[in-house]
Amino acid sequence: MNRFTYPATLIPDEEDGGFTVIFRDVPEAITQGDTVDECLIEAVDCLEEAMAGRIRRGDKLPAPSQCGKNEKLVPVPIQMAMKAALYQAMIEAGISKSELARKMGIHEKVMRRILDPHHGTKLPTMERALSALGKHAELHVTE
């Protein structure tokens, strides 16, 4: 099971006020905000961009650690989490974009768009791609 919710640490900025947000599992994801609420909104965007960068570069996606006592859980937005899950499933299956496109009966250019982190791929399309890899997505809503 892949989970795309990562623990974040909010570090108070004693000089200027506000907080710096870091992710121990995604060290390139660093952001800041004046309030905790603002930090958490910025953290979602920052984490999404970090995941997009990893997918574009062909890097490994980190498994999230357990949330520590002084950390906040930050989810990757659903659209990006689906693309990350598909990307991860392709790596695990050792299948290329071309091979998956053939399995799905689509052009490779369409598969590149499906995996493009900034392309607004429809959910049923991503579910179909996951299914072609023997996977399916489940949604869990938590507080």
C-alpha positions in Angstrom: 0.0 0.0 0.0 1.3 3.4 -0.9 0.5 6.4 1.3 1.3 9.9 0.4 1.0 11.8 3.7 4.2 13.0 5.1 5.2 14.4 8.6 6.3 18.0 8.7 8.1 19.9 11.4 7.3 23.6 12.0 10.3 25.4 13.3 9.6 28.8 14.9 11.6 31.7 13.5 12.5 33.6 16.6 13.9 36.6 14.8 11.2 37.3 12.2 8.3 35.4 13.6 6.4 32.7 11.7 7.7 29.2 11.0 9.9 27.3 8.6 8.4 23.9 7.5 10.6 21.0 6.7 9.9 17.3 5.8 12.4 14.8 7.0 11.4 12.3 4.3 11.5 14.9 1.5 14.5 17.1 2.3 14.1 19.4 -0.7 10.6 20.4 0.4 11.1 23.5 2.6 8.6 26.4 3.0 7.5 28.9 5.5 4.5 30.9 6.8 3.5 33.4 9.4 0.9 31.2 11.1 0.5 27.5 11.6 -2.5 27.4 9.3 -0.6 29.3 6.6 2.3 27.0 7.0 0.2 23.9 6.5 -1.4 25.4 3.3 2.1 26.2 2.0 3.4 22.8 3.0 0.8 21.0 0.8 1.9 23.1 -2.2 5.6 22.6 -1.4 5.2 18.8 -1.0 3.2 18.6 -4.3 6.0 20.4 -6.2 8.7 18.2 -4.5 6.8 15.1 -5.7 6.3 16.5 -9.2 10.1 17.2 -9.4 10.9 13.6 -8.3 8.5 12.2 -10.9 9.9 14.4 -13.7 13.5 13.5 -12.8 12.7 9.8 -12.5 13.7 9.8 -8.8 12.5 7.4 -6.2 9.5 8.5 -4.1 10.1 8.3 -0.4 8.0 6.2 1.9 6.5 8.4 4.6 7.7 8.0 8.2 5.5 7.8 11.2 4.3 11.1 12.5 6.3 12.2 15.5 5.0 14.0 18.6 5.8 17.5 17.4 5.0 17.0 13.7 1.9 17.6 11.6 0.8 15.3 8.8 0.7 16.9 5.4 -1.1 15.1 2.5 0.0 15.2 -1.1 -3.1 16.5 -3.1 -5.2 13.7 -4.5 -4.4 14.3 -8.1 -0.6 14.2 -7.4 -1.0 11.2 -5.1 -2.7 9.3 -7.9 0.1 10.2 -10.3 2.7 9.3 -7.7 1.0 5.9 -7.1 0.9 5.2 -10.8 4.6 6.2 -11.2 5.5 4.0 -8.2 3.5 1.1 -9.6 5.3 1.4 -12.9 8.7 1.3 -11.2 7.7 -1.7 -9.1 6.4 -3.6 -12.2 9.5 -2.6 -14.2 7.4 -1.3 -17.0 8.1 1.7 -19.2 5.6 4.4 -20.4 5.6 2.8 -23.8 4.8 -0.7 -22.5 2.0 0.7 -20.3 0.6 2.7 -23.2 0.5 -0.5 -25.3 -1.2 -2.4 -22.5 -3.8 0.3 -22.3 -4.2 0.6 -26.1 -3.3 4.3 -26.1 -0.5 6.4 -27.8 2.7 6.9 -25.8 2.1 10.7 -26.0 -1.1 10.2 -24.0 0.8 8.1 -21.4 3.4 10.9 -21.0 0.5 13.4 -20.3 -1.0 11.0 -17.8 2.3 10.9 -15.9 2.9 14.6 -16.3 2.6 16.0 -12.8 1.1 19.3 -14.1 -1.4 17.8 -16.6 -5.0 17.6 -15.3 -5.5 13.9 -16.0 -9.0 12.7 -15.2 -9.4 10.3 -12.3 -10.9 7.4 -14.3 -7.9 7.5 -16.7 -5.5 7.1 -13.8 -7.6 4.4 -12.3 -7.5 2.6 -15.7 -3.8 2.9 -15.8 -3.4 1.5 -12.3 -5.7 -1.3 -13.2 -3.5 -2.2 -16.2 -0.7 -2.7 -13.6 -2.9 -4.9 -11.3 -3.5 -2.1 -8.8 -6.4 0.0 -7.6 -6.8 3.1 -5.6 -8.8 3.5 -2.3 -9.7 6.8 -0.7 -9.4 7.1 3.1 -10.8 10.2 4.7 -9.4 11.1 8.1 -9.4 14.0 10.5 
